[in-house]
């Protein structure tokens, strides 16, 4: 009689699942399910088609192999990347939810008045993985200029009349273009987008005149002629596109803006979990196929230690606070 009153194992599992669903409205149920199956969720606070998206998808097979588990890419664009970071910040720090981010994350505190998280306090920097070249591009059907000198002359002849796109207000792409305008002594209207994919689509479609993008996100469009490169923002030409001159060699010696990318996790990740993830990154980016993909995209891989990443995040916060002030971007 007593035995018949005990709930069955199936009933207990059903009740537990129902309780979990009820108590996990923010997606924690999905994370727990992933953890049970060993899946690693790589949250990208960028739209598909961005430079970080191209890097993550190229590295995905190598990272999956290094971690010995499936790696699922989860694009969470919005607010220039803030939405995806909010998703990561509330994730369980067990190594099953990570994020690949650009240096947008160290710009946010200088351009957004009220963030729902602290950078980097609410996260665990695991490694700065490398850097990617940035290029200022124009729509060739709307802009006849083929180099920096001609483009600056055009902007001076039409002050504030041309418009430029970015992946969102206060992103590295926005900041890079603002610094170009300041260095050249010209002006243009800013049109922010919710991610690089929509931005590039409208650049090709002619809704906007020009913009700065990571080379991986526009490489194919440069080759097809849908977009034209005016100049690279690095100190040197990129081996992946050696035909594109830098702005330094075109008469703007101070226009050098770096775009790096990193892997971070939620705060309170254990030392062992951080080490496991970091070691997997080293193995993944040393994979021949991944190395070939990075070279084609023009990315330079130089993986830091977790300790170096933490220090770099804090120094970059100060650096970009100064650049934001110099570019005249007001916090919103």
C-alpha positions, -999 to +999 in steps of 0.1 A: +000+000+000+028+024+009+046+014-023+016+024-045+016+059-031+051+066-043+052+086-076+067+068-106+101+078-119+085+091-151+061+113-130+090+127-110+109+136-141+079+152-157+073+172-125+109+183-124+108+194-160+076+214-155+091+231-124+123+239-143+103+254-172+083+275-148+113+288-129+135+295-159+118+321-180+152+336-190+164+306-209+182+288-180+163+257-189+179+257-223+213+262-208+208+232-184+197+211-213+228+220-232+250+212-202+235+178-200+243+171-236+278+187-234+270+214-259+289+247-257+269+277-267+289+305-282+269+337-279+278+363-305+266+398-296+267+405-334+244+398-364+253+371-389+277+386-415+298+406-390+336+402-388+333+384-354+307+361-369+330+351-398+358+344-373+337+324-350+322+302-378+356+296-393+369+285-358+338+265-349+350+231-362+384+234-346+369+246-313+344+218-313+372+193-319+394+208-292+366+207-266+354+173-278+318+185-279+294+203-302+298+241-304+266+260-313+268+296-325+240+318-311+238+352-327+222+377-303+225+411-320+209+444-307+220+476-291+254+474-307+261+442-288+246+449-254+218+424-258+242+395-263+263+405-234+232+406-212+225+370-222+261+360-213+261+379-180+231+358-167+244+325-179+257+297-156+295+300-153+302+263-161+320+268-194+290+257-215+281+293-224+309+316-238+310+346-261+334+359-288+334+396-287+351+426-304+366+456-286+331+471-287+328+457-252+354+481-238+338+511-256+303+506-242+311+521-208+321+554-225+292+557-248+262+542-229+250+561-199+235+532-180+246+496-186+229+466-169+263+450-164+299+460-154+327+455-179+347+435-172+335+429-136+305+408-146+325+386-170+355+364-171+381+374-198+396+341-211+418+353-239+422+381-264+425+359-295+438+383-321+430+413-343+412+418-376+419+446-402+394+473-407+387+490-440+367+521-450+345+513-479+321+532-502+293+524-525+309+529-560+276+539-576+273+568-552+309+577-545+333+582-574+364+586-552+390+559-555+414+569-528+416+589-495+426+622-512+397+621-536+372+610-509+383+638-485+379+663-513+344+650-520+334+653-483+348+688-481+328+698-511+296+685-495+299+691-458+274+669-438+256+658-469+270+622-473+260+596-447+279+567-432+268+535-417+280+517-385+270+485-367+255+507-339+262+539-320+294+537-300+307+505-317+343+503-329+331+508-365+313+540-355+343+552-335+368+544-364+348+564-389+344+593-365+381+594-360+386+594-398+363+624-402+381+642-374+416+635-388+405+646-423+386+677-410+353+668-427+318+659-417+291+633-425+258+620-411+258+589-390+233+561-397+235+534-370+224+498-377+215+469-355+245+448-366+271+446-394+250+424-417+221+450-422+247+477-425+266+460-453+234+452-471+224+488-472+259+499-482+256+476-512+220+487-519+230+524-518+209+535-489+241+547-473+273+561-489+302+547-469+312+530-437+340+512-419+339+474-416+360+444-406+377+431-438+362+396-434+326+410-436+332+429-468+360+409-485+337+392-510+319+424-519+352+442-526+362+414-550+328+415-567+329+453-571+298+458-551+319+479-527+351+499-531+379+502-505+393+537-498+418+526-471+428+503-443+429+517-408+458+496-396+494+507-394+504+483-422+487+468-453+469+435-447+484+404-463+449+393-471+443+425-492+477+439-501+463+461-528+444+483-503+467+511-490+465+523-454+453+558-445+488+563-429+504+561-463+477+582-478+485+613-457+466+606-424+494+594-401+474+594-369+445+573-382+453+539-368+425+520-351+428+484-340+400+459-339+407+429-317+385+400-307+383+380-275+366+351-258+349+357-225+326+339-201+302+348-173+318+359-141+328+334-114+341+308-138+364+284-119+402+285-126+400+249-139+372+258-164+390+289-176+422+269-182+403+242-200+386+268-223+418+287-228+438+255-237+410+246-262+413+280-279+450+276-283+445+241-299+416+253-321+434+283-336+464+262-342+444+238-363+456+240-400+421+246-414+414+274-389+449+289-395+442+289-432+408+306-427+423+332-404+450+340-430+424+344-458+404+368-436+435+387-428+433+381-390+464+381-369+462+354-341+481+361-309+463+345-280+469+360-246+467+343-212+436+350-190+457+372-168+469+393-197+433+395-211+421+409-178+448+435-177+443+444-214+405+448-209+411+474-182+438+493-201+416+493-232+387+507-212+409+538-204+422+540-240+388+541-256+374+565-231+400+589-243+393+581-280+355+586-275+361+620-260+385+629-288+359+618-314+332+639-297+308+610-292+282+619-265+270+591-242+235+581-248 
